[in-house]
Amino acid sequence: MPLSWSFKQEIRNSCWIALGVISTTIGLKGFLVPNHFADGGGMGIALLLNLLTGIDVSLLIFIVNLPLVFLAYKRLSLQFAVRSTISITLLSLFVYFVQIPAFTDDKLLIAIFGGFFIGLGIGLSVRGNSVIDGTEILAIHLSRHGLITEGNFIAIFNAIIFLAAAFLIGIETAMYSMLAYLAASKTVDFIVNGIEEDIGVTIISPKYKEIREMINVDLKHGVTLYKSDGGYHNPDGTPRNILYVVITRFEINKLMREIDLIDPKAFIIQNKLRDVHGGRFKKKHERKNRRKKG
């Protein structure tokens, strides 16, 4: 009997979660914990409490994140909360039972590679539709109540953690810990968003027809055309035609070169996009899933 698509998806989620737990364990036990480094988010709180109280960091990871998982159940879904509970429990067990010797005592290597492995683990767990660091759940909760934006909360939250770290473990180690957090954040972005970063490009040019044809024929992308009224150097409000296209970052240089050949004076705006879904613009994983379903 063939497996249902939802069951296959859960198996895939479980694999991502397992890999995420292993990677985070390597980052913690092989780099940060033995060298008394901190991190951002809930992981950072667990590491600081470990330095203050001496309580095993594995238990603290579970204690710090469990209330945030309950919040995920209230705000997101039961399935997400269950996966996250499993992820955090597995991480706590791995950190407690798995023995990994410290790979290095070089502070720069500790910061870079410790942050990389933790960021890789967090990103993989997100790929598995779960979390092993629940700080962002709290940020979402507060932003939905209009108390503070997600970005501001995370920035203030981590600033407090690293300020506390400066007092507890010294300014130099706290600065290296900030570097570890930045490495982790960049790795999470890369794992979650993938290498195919999407960019929205707005193009204003009187030669919009030629540019639209170039995008359709040469880049093989759809393009949206909409009308606007200019507000500068256009006092009579003559309608203008504006083009909007979504491409990957690998195609942006070619697009800019081709536009420059058609109209060097074209006004171009680029915006990084967090996600693109549906329409004619299909990411690799969307095309792959569609073929499997078919």
QUIRA-V758080 format. One record per pair of residues at least 12 apart in sequence whose ideal C-beta (glycine too) atoms are under 10 Angstrom apart, sorted by the first residue. I is the first residue (numbers start at 0). GAP is how many residues later the second one is. Records with the same first field share a line. If there is no record, write none. Layout:
I: GAP / GAP
This chain:
4: 284 / 287 / 288
7: 284
8: 119 / 120 / 280
9: 69 / 73 / 118 / 119
11: 115 / 116 / 117
12: 66 / 70 / 73 / 74 / 112 / 114 / 115 / 116 / 117
13: 69 / 72 / 73 / 114 / 116
14: 109 / 112 / 113
15: 67 / 71 / 107 / 108 / 109 / 110 / 111 / 112 / 113 / 114 / 175
16: 66 / 67 / 69 / 70 / 73 / 74 / 104 / 107 / 108 / 109 / 110 / 111 / 112 / 113 / 115
17: 68 / 69 / 72 / 76 / 106 / 107 / 110
18: 101 / 102 / 105 / 106 / 108 / 109
19: 67 / 70 / 71 / 98 / 100 / 101 / 102 / 103 / 104 / 105 / 106 / 107 / 108 / 110 / 111 / 112 / 171
20: 65 / 66 / 67 / 68 / 69 / 70 / 71 / 72 / 73 / 74 / 77 / 100 / 103 / 104 / 107 / 109 / 111
21: 68 / 69 / 72 / 76 / 95 / 98 / 99 / 102
22: 93 / 94 / 95 / 96 / 97 / 98 / 99 / 100 / 101 / 102 / 109 / 164 / 168
23: 19 / 37 / 63 / 66 / 67 / 70 / 71 / 93 / 94 / 95 / 96 / 97 / 98 / 100 / 101 / 108 / 109 / 160
24: 33 / 65 / 66 / 67 / 68 / 69 / 70 / 71 / 72 / 73 / 75 / 92 / 93 / 96
25: 68 / 72 / 74 / 77 / 87 / 88 / 90 / 91 / 92 / 94 / 95
26: 12 / 16 / 73 / 83 / 86 / 87 / 88 / 89 / 90 / 91 / 92 / 93 / 94 / 95 / 153 / 156 / 157 / 160
27: 15 / 18 / 19 / 29 / 30 / 33 / 63 / 66 / 67 / 70 / 72 / 86 / 89 / 90 / 93
28: 28 / 29 / 65 / 66 / 67 / 69 / 70 / 71 / 72 / 73 / 74 / 85 / 88
29: 68 / 70 / 71 / 72 / 73 / 74 / 80 / 83 / 84 / 87
30: 69 / 71 / 72 / 73 / 78 / 79 / 80 / 81 / 82 / 83 / 84 / 85 / 86 / 87 / 149
31: 12 / 15 / 25 / 70 / 78 / 79 / 81 / 82 / 83 / 85 / 86 / 145 / 148
32: 13 / 14 / 17 / 18 / 23 / 24 / 25 / 62 / 67 / 69 / 81
33: 66 / 67 / 68 / 69 / 70 / 71 / 76
34: 67 / 68 / 69 / 70 / 71 / 72 / 74 / 75 / 76 / 79 / 134 / 138 / 141 / 142
35: 14 / 15 / 74 / 129 / 132 / 133 / 134 / 137 / 141
36: 14 / 70 / 73 / 74 / 77 / 78 / 128 / 132 / 136 / 137 / 139 / 140 / 142 / 143 / 144
37: 12 / 13 / 123 / 124 / 126 / 127 / 128 / 130 / 131 / 135 / 136 / 138 / 139 / 140 / 142 / 143
38: 72 / 75 / 76 / 79 / 80 / 94 / 119 / 122 / 123 / 126 / 138 / 139 / 141 / 142 / 144 / 145
39: 75 / 78 / 93 / 95 / 114 / 115 / 117 / 118 / 119 / 121 / 122 / 125 / 137 / 138 / 140 / 141 / 142 / 144 / 145
40: 23 / 24 / 27 / 77 / 81 / 90 / 91 / 92 / 93 / 94 / 95 / 97 / 98 / 113 / 116 / 117 / 120 / 140 / 143 / 144
41: 18 / 19 / 21 / 22 / 23 / 24 / 25 / 26 / 46 / 89 / 90 / 91 / 92 / 93 / 94 / 95 / 96 / 115 / 119
42: 14 / 17 / 18 / 21 / 22 / 48 / 75 / 78 / 79 / 89 / 90 / 91 / 92 / 118 / 138 / 141
43: 20 / 89 / 91 / 113 / 114 / 116 / 117 / 118 / 120 / 121 / 133 / 136 / 137 / 140
44: 15 / 16 / 18 / 19 / 20 / 88 / 90 / 112 / 115 / 116 / 119
45: 12 / 13 / 14 / 15 / 16 / 17 / 18 / 19 / 46 / 49 / 87
46: 13 / 14 / 17 / 114 / 118 / 121 / 122 / 130
47: 12 / 113 / 114 / 116 / 117 / 119 / 120 / 121 / 129
48: 12 / 14 / 15
50: 113 / 114 / 117 / 118
51: 112 / 116
55: 36 / 39 / 40
56: 35 / 38 / 39
57: 33 / 34 / 35 / 36 / 37 / 38 / 39 / 40
58: 33 / 36 / 37
59: 32 / 35
60: 27 / 28 / 30 / 31 / 34 / 35 / 71 / 72
61: 23 / 26 / 27 / 29 / 30 / 31 / 33 / 34
62: 25 / 29
63: 24 / 69 / 70 / 71
64: 19 / 20 / 22 / 23 / 24 / 26 / 27 / 66 / 67 / 68 / 69 / 70 / 72
65: 18 / 19 / 22 / 23 / 26 / 68
66: 67 / 70 / 71
67: 13 / 16 / 20 / 63 / 65 / 66 / 67 / 68 / 69 / 70 / 73
68: 12 / 13 / 14 / 15 / 16 / 17 / 18 / 19 / 20 / 61 / 62 / 65 / 68
69: 14 / 15 / 64 / 67
70: 63 / 66 / 67 / 69 / 70
71: 12 / 13 / 58 / 59 / 62 / 64 / 65 / 66 / 68 / 69
72: 12 / 64
73: 63 / 67
74: 62 / 63 / 65 / 66 / 69
75: 53 / 55 / 61 / 64 / 65
76: 52
78: 50 / 51
79: 49 / 50 / 51 / 57
80: 49 / 50 / 53 / 56
81: 48
82: 42 / 45 / 46 / 47 / 48
83: 41 / 44 / 45 / 46 / 47 / 48 / 49 / 50 / 53
84: 45 / 46
85: 42 / 44 / 46
86: 34 / 35 / 37 / 38 / 39 / 41 / 42 / 43 / 44 / 45 / 46 / 47
87: 37 / 42 / 43 / 44 / 45 / 46
88: 43
89: 35 / 42
90: 30 / 34 / 41 / 42
91: 40
102: 14
106: 65 / 66 / 68 / 69 / 70 / 72 / 73
107: 68 / 71
109: 63 / 66 / 67 / 69 / 70
110: 62 / 64 / 65 / 66 / 67 / 68 / 69 / 70 / 71 / 72 / 73
111: 64 / 67 / 68 / 70 / 71
112: 67 / 70
113: 62 / 63 / 65 / 66 / 67 / 69 / 70
114: 61 / 62 / 63 / 64 / 65 / 66 / 67 / 68 / 69 / 70 / 71 / 72 / 73
115: 64 / 67 / 68 / 70 / 71 / 74
116: 63 / 66 / 67 / 70
117: 14 / 15 / 62 / 63 / 65 / 66 / 67 / 69 / 70
118: 61 / 62 / 63 / 64 / 65 / 66 / 67 / 68 / 69 / 70 / 71 / 72 / 73
119: 63 / 64 / 67 / 68 / 70 / 71
120: 12 / 63 / 66 / 67 / 70
121: 14 / 62 / 63 / 65 / 66 / 69 / 70
122: 61 / 62 / 64 / 65 / 66 / 67 / 68 / 69 / 70
123: 63 / 64 / 67 / 68
124: 63 / 66
125: 62 / 65 / 66
126: 64 / 65 / 67 / 158
132: 51 / 55
134: 18 / 19 / 22 / 23 / 26
135: 14 / 17 / 18 / 52
137: 12 / 15 / 16 / 19
138: 12 / 13 / 14 / 15 / 16 / 18
139: 13
140: 12
153: 31
157: 20 / 23 / 27
158: 19
160: 13 / 16 / 17 / 20
161: 12 / 13 / 15 / 16 / 19
164: 12 / 13
165: 12
188: 85
191: 82 / 83
192: 79 / 80 / 81 / 82
193: 54 / 89 / 90 / 91
194: 53 / 54 / 55 / 89
195: 51 / 52 / 53 / 54 / 55 / 80 / 87 / 88 / 89
196: 50 / 51 / 52 / 53 / 55 / 75 / 76 / 77
197: 48 / 49 / 50 / 51 / 73 / 74 / 75 / 76 / 77 / 78 / 83 / 85
198: 46 / 47 / 48 / 49 / 50 / 51 / 52 / 53 / 56 / 71 / 72 / 73 / 74 / 77
199: 44 / 45 / 46 / 47 / 69 / 70 / 71 / 72 / 73 / 76
200: 14 / 20 / 22 / 42 / 43 / 44 / 45 / 46 / 50 / 51 / 54 / 55 / 58 / 67 / 68 / 69 / 70
201: 22 / 24 / 40 / 41 / 42 / 43 / 65 / 66 / 67 / 68 / 69
202: 12 / 20 / 22 / 38 / 39 / 40 / 41 / 42 / 52 / 56 / 59 / 60 / 63 / 64 / 65 / 66
203: 24 / 26 / 36 / 37 / 38 / 39 / 59 / 61 / 62 / 63 / 64 / 65
204: 35 / 36 / 37 / 38 / 54 / 57 / 58 / 59 / 60 / 61 / 62 / 63
205: 34 / 35 / 57 / 59 / 60
206: 34 / 52 / 55 / 56 / 58 / 59
207: 15 / 17 / 32 / 33 / 34 / 35 / 54 / 55 / 58
208: 16 / 32 / 34 / 53
209: 48 / 49 / 51 / 52 / 53
210: 12 / 30 / 32 / 34 / 44 / 47 / 48 / 50 / 51 / 52 / 55 / 57
211: 12 / 13 / 29 / 31 / 33
212: 49
213: 40 / 41 / 44 / 45 / 47 / 48
214: 28 / 30 / 32 / 36 / 40 / 43 / 44
215: 29
217: 36 / 37 / 40
218: 26 / 28 / 32 / 35 / 36 / 39
219: 31
220: 24 / 25 / 26 / 27 / 30 / 34 / 59 / 60
221: 23 / 24 / 57 / 58 / 59
222: 20 / 21 / 22 / 23 / 24
223: 18 / 19 / 20 / 21 / 22 / 55
224: 16 / 17 / 18 / 19
225: 14 / 15 / 16 / 17 / 18
226: 12 / 13 / 14 / 15
227: 12 / 13 / 14
229: 12
239: 27
241: 25 / 27
242: 16 / 23 / 25
243: 25 / 27
244: 36
245: 25 / 27 / 30 / 33 / 34 / 35
246: 23 / 34
247: 28 / 33 / 35
248: 21 / 23
251: 18
254: 13 / 15
255: 12 / 14
